[in-house]
């Protein structure tokens, strides 16, 4: 089980959750943040710190946010645009830095406010 970042983070990324994550498992794409399901320890600190209300425990995802469960995992398990291989479990977002791209699902979403 893991926590999942949903739609409310796209084009917002307050990053308050990143500061609270004790295992540094919240990675930055171009338009959204993603929680690595292999590195997450299910502590819930990110959910409590999220200013946008965008983080859910996977079993608490609303029906209209369900697609984000697979999408968050895909950020790490599938090869992202411009990459040669999947990210996998890099062992910490701070060490890796911003990835600069998103999953095709997030990249295809209309910009917030449009």
Residue pairs with C-beta under 8 A, 6 or more apart in sequence:
1 42
1 57
1 58
1 59
2 35
2 37
2 40
2 42
2 57
2 58
2 72
3 35
3 40
3 42
3 44
3 46
3 47
3 55
3 56
3 57
3 58
4 35
4 55
4 56
4 57
4 58
4 61
4 65
4 68
4 69
4 72
5 17
5 26
5 32
5 33
5 34
5 35
5 54
5 55
5 68
5 72
6 54
6 55
6 56
6 61
6 65
6 68
7 54
7 64
7 65
7 68
7 109
8 52
8 53
8 54
9 32
9 33
9 50
9 52
9 54
9 55
10 31
10 32
10 106
10 109
10 112
11 31
11 32
11 111
11 112
11 113
12 52
12 54
12 112
13 28
13 31
13 32
13 33
14 50
14 51
14 52
15 28
15 33
16 49
16 50
16 51
17 26
17 33
17 45
17 46
17 47
17 49
17 50
17 55
18 26
18 28
18 33
18 46
18 93
19 49
20 45
20 46
20 48
20 49
21 45
21 46
22 41
22 43
22 45
23 39
23 40
23 41
23 43
23 92
24 39
24 92
24 93
24 94
24 95
25 35
25 36
25 39
25 40
25 41
25 92
25 93
26 33
26 34
26 35
26 36
26 46
26 93
27 33
27 34
27 35
27 36
27 75
27 76
27 87
27 90
27 93
27 96
27 99
28 34
28 93
28 97
28 98
28 99
29 75
29 98
29 99
29 100
29 101
29 102
29 103
29 106
30 99
30 100
30 101
30 102
30 107
31 102
31 106
31 107
31 109
32 102
32 106
34 72
34 75
34 76
34 103
35 46
35 55
35 72
36 75
36 76
36 87
36 89
36 90
36 93
37 72
37 73
37 76
38 76
38 88
38 89
39 89
39 91
39 92
42 57
44 57
46 55
47 55
47 56
47 57
56 62
56 65
58 69
61 68
61 69
67 105
71 103
71 105
71 106
74 103
74 105
75 87
75 99
75 102
75 103
76 86
76 87
76 88
76 89
77 86
77 88
78 86
78 103
79 85
79 86
80 86
80 87
80 99
80 101
80 102
80 103
81 101
81 104
81 107
82 101
83 101
87 96
87 99
90 96
101 107
